[in-house]
Amino acid sequence: MLELISNSAVETVNLGKILTKALREKDVVLLEGALGGGKTTFVKGVLKGLGYKHRVLSPSFTLIRQYKLRSSLIYHIDLYRLESKDIFELGLDDFLYSDKTITLIEWGDKVIRELNRYLRIEFVFNSRQSRRIKISSKGYSQEDFKIIQKVYK
């Protein structure tokens, strides 16, 4: 596990940008934490780091937002309003682990048991502005996770 501290929204965006140096197609990133914890802010950084130049919106009401980049698709999903039994009716299995796709899932704890490979990023409040960000993985080799650790050093 890797632990980081973010003391502002700007730092959280920057941490998202840094992660893109280690992301690969077919990656699934689970984002967990309380409302207002920084999940969507982190996703804004990931998209910015991948070269997306437009506005990034929360998928809270639409459930899924798709962002098209030059050579890939990014799916940003928010499962907050769904019951676990209803989630795969969204068609998640149609694009999870797909070629040229990275999937970012807020409230990912609702699907964690169904996935065999993912990065898990948990946002924990330290204070109003500060967050402890814990990064762990399942299904990644030690070498792959070391790459993630290196990008944050």
C-alpha positions, 0 to 999 in steps of 0.5 A: 500500500502507498499513502499520500497526503493532499492538502488542497484540491490543487494537490489532489488534481496533481496527484491524479495527473501523476498517476497517469504516468503509470496507467495503462489501457484496460486499467480499472481504478476504484475510488472510495471515500466519503462525499466530498472526499476528492474522488471527482477532483482526482479524476479531473487530474487523471483526465488532465494528465491524459491530455483531456482539455475540456470540462470534467463533470461528476457522473453522479446523476448520469452514472457514466461519463465517457471521455474520448481521447486520441487513442483511448476512452475513459469511462468515469462511473459513479455507483453511489445511487445504485444497489450492488445488484443493479450495477451490472445492468449498466453494462459495465462488463461491456467495457471493463478491461476493454482495449484502449479503455481506462475505467474510473469508478467512484464508490467502487466498493460496490463492485470490488468482489466482482473484479480480478484486477484493479487499483483502489484509491481511498480518500480519507478526511484529515481535515476540511482541506487535507486528505490521506490518499491510500493506494492499493491494488489487486491483480497487479504484479509487484513490478507493476505496483512498484511502477505506481509507487515510483511515479509518486516519489 
